[in-house]
Amino acid sequence: MEAVILILVLLFLVFLGVGAYATVKVVGAARRSVDRTISQARRSVEDTALRAKSYGQPGAAGELAQLRLSLRTSMRATQDALHAGVAEDESLRETLTLFERLSAHGLELDAELRRLEREPDKTGLGQRLPALRERTEQITHSADALRWAARDRARKFADDDLVALNEQIDVEAGALRHWTTPADDGDPQARRPGARSGSGAGSGTGAGAAGSGPGSSADAGRWSSAGEGTAGGSGAGHRTGPDAITGTDPGRRQRYPWQKAARPESTT
């Protein structure tokens, strides 16, 4: 009895631990989903604000907003492309490491551009704009180079796979159409998919010339009805009287073992 109680307690503790672990995992996944949604919403709001500033504010403020927008767009697109490609191509992990190093410079530049948006000295800001523009172009150029290289690599693999697949399909299509053999090349009738070799060809010539009587040709048996072609040999095969025109008498029709006997008509 004590052993049963101990087993029940252990099972209860195990179920309790599994439930707690599942709860923690679900809560963590929900929290990550909420954080991701909030980050995406915040990023969309910032991009919209930067786009509005780049078009609505002239001078250094608008140019700073344009630099931040181009930097964020390029870095985000490269990050998405590399993270999507590394799942299928392991060689992109080194490229992803290089991009992480580039991301550190991009984040530093984005933070600096954000601080300069609140700079009251517009004259000094205008003097620093050429250097900031050159630095932004260097980072975006490197990010674009990594992104396009990864996309070209993926497209190259896809093109090679498509070429190999087309070659296999061409070989298979040729094999499907190759229904003749070298021995049949001289016989036009043998090229037909339904033509028979050996005995089939002999029956087409020898049997046709030997006689046209019933039972002497395989074609005659094939074209005749099931009852007449197998019924008793000469009796059904040599019928030339009126029955050959008007049909077979139902009373004399051959019956098969699997057919049910006709019930007599009820007189009551």
Backbone hydrogen bonds, N-H to C=O, Kabsch-Sander energy under -0.5 kcal/mol:
donor,donor_aa,acceptor,acceptor_aa,energy
5,I,1,M,-2.2
6,L,2,E,-2.4
7,I,3,A,-2.4
8,L,4,V,-2.3
9,V,5,I,-2.3
10,L,6,L,-2.4
11,L,7,I,-2.6
12,F,8,L,-2.3
13,L,9,V,-2.3
14,V,10,L,-2.5
15,F,11,L,-2.7
16,L,12,F,-2.3
17,G,13,L,-2.6
18,V,14,V,-2.7
19,G,15,F,-2.5
20,A,16,L,-2.2
21,Y,17,G,-2.5
22,A,18,V,-2.6
23,T,19,G,-2.2
24,V,20,A,-2.4
25,K,21,Y,-2.4
26,V,22,A,-2.5
27,V,23,T,-2.6
28,G,24,V,-2.5
29,A,25,K,-2.5
30,A,26,V,-2.5
31,R,27,V,-2.5
32,R,28,G,-2.5
33,S,29,A,-2.3
34,V,30,A,-2.4
35,D,31,R,-2.7
36,R,32,R,-2.6
37,T,33,S,-2.4
38,I,34,V,-2.6
39,S,35,D,-2.6
40,Q,36,R,-2.5
41,A,37,T,-2.4
42,R,38,I,-2.8
43,R,39,S,-2.7
44,S,40,Q,-2.4
45,V,41,A,-2.3
46,E,42,R,-2.5
47,D,43,R,-2.5
48,T,44,S,-2.3
49,A,45,V,-2.4
50,L,46,E,-2.7
51,R,47,D,-2.5
52,A,48,T,-2.2
53,K,49,A,-2.4
54,S,50,L,-2.5
55,Y,51,R,-1.3
56,G,52,A,-2.5
57,Q,53,K,-2.4
61,A,58,P,-0.5
63,E,59,G,-1.7
64,L,60,A,-2.4
65,A,61,A,-2.0
66,Q,62,G,-1.9
67,L,63,E,-2.4
68,R,64,L,-2.4
69,L,65,A,-2.2
70,S,66,Q,-2.4
71,L,67,L,-2.2
72,R,68,R,-2.6
73,T,69,L,-2.4
74,S,70,S,-2.1
75,M,71,L,-2.3
76,R,72,R,-2.3
77,A,73,T,-2.1
78,T,74,S,-2.2
79,Q,75,M,-2.3
80,D,76,R,-2.4
81,A,77,A,-2.1
82,L,78,T,-2.4
83,H,79,Q,-2.4
84,A,80,D,-1.9
85,G,81,A,-1.9
86,V,82,L,-2.2
87,A,83,H,-0.5
88,E,85,G,-1.1
89,D,85,G,-2.3
92,L,89,D,-1.4
93,R,90,E,-1.7
94,E,91,S,-0.5
95,T,91,S,-0.6
96,L,92,L,-2.5
97,T,93,R,-1.9
98,L,94,E,-2.0
99,F,95,T,-2.2
100,E,96,L,-2.0
101,R,97,T,-1.7
102,L,98,L,-2.1
103,S,99,F,-2.6
104,A,100,E,-1.4
105,H,101,R,-1.1
106,G,102,L,-2.2
107,L,103,S,-3.0
108,E,104,A,-1.9
109,L,105,H,-2.3
110,D,106,G,-2.6
111,A,107,L,-2.3
112,E,108,E,-1.9
113,L,109,L,-2.6
114,R,110,D,-2.1
115,R,111,A,-1.9
116,L,112,E,-2.1
117,E,113,L,-1.0
118,R,115,R,-1.1
119,E,116,L,-1.4
122,K,120,P,-1.4
125,L,121,D,-1.7
126,G,122,K,-2.1
127,Q,123,T,-1.4
128,R,124,G,-1.2
129,L,125,L,-0.9
132,L,128,R,-2.1
133,R,129,L,-2.9
134,E,130,P,-2.3
135,R,131,A,-2.4
136,T,132,L,-2.3
137,E,133,R,-2.3
138,Q,134,E,-2.1
139,I,135,R,-2.0
140,T,136,T,-2.7
141,H,137,E,-2.3
142,S,138,Q,-2.1
143,A,139,I,-2.5
144,D,140,T,-2.7
145,A,141,H,-2.2
146,L,142,S,-2.2
147,R,143,A,-2.3
148,W,144,D,-2.8
149,A,145,A,-2.0
150,A,146,L,-2.1
151,R,147,R,-2.2
152,D,148,W,-2.7
153,R,149,A,-2.3
154,A,150,A,-2.2
155,R,151,R,-2.5
156,K,152,D,-2.3
157,F,153,R,-2.2
158,A,154,A,-2.0
159,D,155,R,-2.6
160,D,156,K,-2.5
161,D,157,F,-2.3
162,L,158,A,-2.2
163,V,159,D,-2.5
164,A,160,D,-2.5
165,L,161,D,-2.3
166,N,162,L,-2.5
167,E,163,V,-2.2
168,Q,164,A,-2.2
169,I,165,L,-2.3
170,D,166,N,-2.4
171,V,167,E,-2.3
172,E,168,Q,-2.4
173,A,169,I,-2.7
174,G,170,D,-2.3
175,A,171,V,-2.1
176,L,172,E,-2.2
177,R,173,A,-1.6
178,H,174,G,-0.8
179,W,177,R,-1.7
184,D,181,T,-1.3
185,D,182,P,-1.0
187,D,184,D,-1.0
190,A,187,D,-0.7
191,R,187,D,-0.7
191,R,188,P,-0.7
192,R,189,Q,-0.9
195,A,192,R,-1.6
199,S,197,S,-0.7
200,G,197,S,-1.4
202,G,198,G,-2.0
203,S,199,S,-2.4
204,G,200,G,-1.4
205,T,201,A,-1.2
206,G,202,G,-2.6
207,A,202,G,-1.0
208,G,203,S,-0.6
209,A,205,T,-1.7
210,A,206,G,-2.3
211,G,207,A,-1.6
216,S,213,G,-1.4
221,G,217,S,-1.4
222,R,218,A,-2.0
223,W,219,D,-2.5
224,S,220,A,-1.4
229,G,225,S,-2.6
230,T,226,A,-0.9
232,G,230,T,-0.9
234,S,232,G,-0.8
235,G,232,G,-1.0
236,A,231,A,-0.9
237,G,233,G,-1.4
238,H,234,S,-2.2
239,R,236,A,-0.7
244,A,241,G,-1.4
245,I,242,P,-1.4
246,T,242,P,-3.2
247,G,243,D,-2.1
252,R,249,D,-1.0
253,R,249,D,-0.6
253,R,250,P,-0.7
259,Q,256,Y,-1.6
